[in-house]
Amino acid sequence: MNMEDQSRIARSIGRDIARERALFALIGSPRKNEPAEMQEILRTNFEIGRGQIPSRLVEAGLPDNIARTVEDAFAKTATAILNGVANSKYQPALR
């Protein structure tokens, strides 16, 4: 697998982790209609997700040196989700 393919997979992993944690927060929270409370719940879930990055790299068979790409995609998506909750309008993160 070449570096471009690895980067593409790494970005996808980062976005998937953030989306998965947001979905878990949304499904499991009785505070869906309280933006400030939901943001705190999401932040907590995103910290949990950030800790999953190393194991997801191993699962995907990617080298450790590509972790920064995963973290960047994760951070962009998590920020977009948090902004969407704050503004009641989701704008996907730039790629």
C-alpha positions as CSV (number, residue, x, y, z in Angstrom):
1,M,0.0,0.0,0.0
2,N,1.5,3.4,-1.0
3,M,1.6,6.5,1.2
4,E,-1.4,8.1,-0.5
5,D,-3.6,5.1,0.2
6,Q,-2.4,5.0,3.8
7,S,-3.2,8.7,4.2
8,R,-6.7,8.2,2.8
9,I,-7.4,5.3,5.1
10,A,-6.0,7.2,8.1
11,R,-8.3,10.2,7.4
12,S,-11.2,7.9,7.1
13,I,-10.4,6.2,10.4
14,G,-10.2,9.6,12.1
15,R,-13.5,10.7,10.8
16,D,-15.1,7.4,11.6
17,I,-14.0,7.5,15.2
18,A,-15.4,11.0,15.7
19,R,-18.7,10.2,14.1
20,E,-19.0,6.9,16.0
21,R,-18.4,8.7,19.4
22,A,-20.9,11.4,18.4
23,L,-23.5,8.8,17.5
24,F,-23.0,7.0,20.8
25,A,-23.4,10.3,22.6
26,L,-26.6,11.2,20.7
27,I,-28.2,7.8,21.1
28,G,-27.3,7.5,24.8
29,S,-28.1,11.0,26.0
30,P,-31.5,12.2,27.3
31,R,-30.1,15.8,26.8
32,K,-30.3,15.9,23.0
33,N,-32.2,19.2,23.0
34,E,-29.8,21.0,25.4
35,P,-26.9,22.2,23.3
36,A,-24.6,23.2,26.1
37,E,-25.1,19.9,27.9
38,M,-24.7,17.9,24.7
39,Q,-21.4,19.6,23.9
40,E,-20.0,18.5,27.3
41,I,-21.2,15.0,26.7
42,L,-19.6,15.1,23.2
43,R,-16.3,16.4,24.5
44,T,-16.1,13.5,27.0
45,N,-16.9,11.0,24.2
46,F,-14.4,12.6,21.9
47,E,-11.7,12.1,24.6
48,I,-12.6,8.4,24.7
49,G,-12.4,8.3,20.9
50,R,-9.0,10.0,20.9
51,G,-7.7,7.1,23.0
52,Q,-8.8,4.6,20.4
53,I,-6.6,5.9,17.7
54,P,-3.5,3.7,18.4
55,S,-5.6,0.5,18.4
56,R,-7.5,1.5,15.2
57,L,-4.1,2.0,13.5
58,V,-3.1,-1.5,14.5
59,E,-6.4,-2.9,13.3
60,A,-5.9,-1.2,9.9
61,G,-2.3,-2.4,9.6
62,L,-1.0,1.2,9.4
63,P,2.3,2.4,10.7
64,D,2.5,4.5,13.8
65,N,4.0,7.4,11.9
66,I,0.6,8.1,10.3
67,A,-1.2,8.6,13.6
68,R,-0.9,12.4,13.1
69,T,-3.1,12.1,10.0
70,V,-5.7,10.2,11.9
71,E,-5.6,12.7,14.8
72,D,-6.0,15.6,12.4
73,A,-9.1,14.1,10.6
74,F,-10.5,13.2,14.0
75,A,-10.0,16.7,15.4
76,K,-11.6,18.4,12.3
77,T,-14.6,16.2,12.4
78,A,-15.1,16.5,16.2
79,T,-14.8,20.3,15.9
80,A,-17.4,20.3,13.1
81,I,-19.8,18.2,15.2
82,L,-19.3,20.4,18.3
83,N,-19.9,23.6,16.1
84,G,-23.0,21.9,14.6
85,V,-24.5,21.3,18.1
86,A,-23.7,24.9,19.2
87,N,-25.1,26.4,16.0
88,S,-27.9,23.9,15.3
89,K,-26.5,23.4,11.9
90,Y,-23.8,20.9,10.9
91,Q,-21.1,22.0,8.4
92,P,-18.9,19.0,7.4
93,A,-15.2,19.5,8.1
94,L,-12.9,20.4,5.2
95,R,-10.9,17.5,4.0
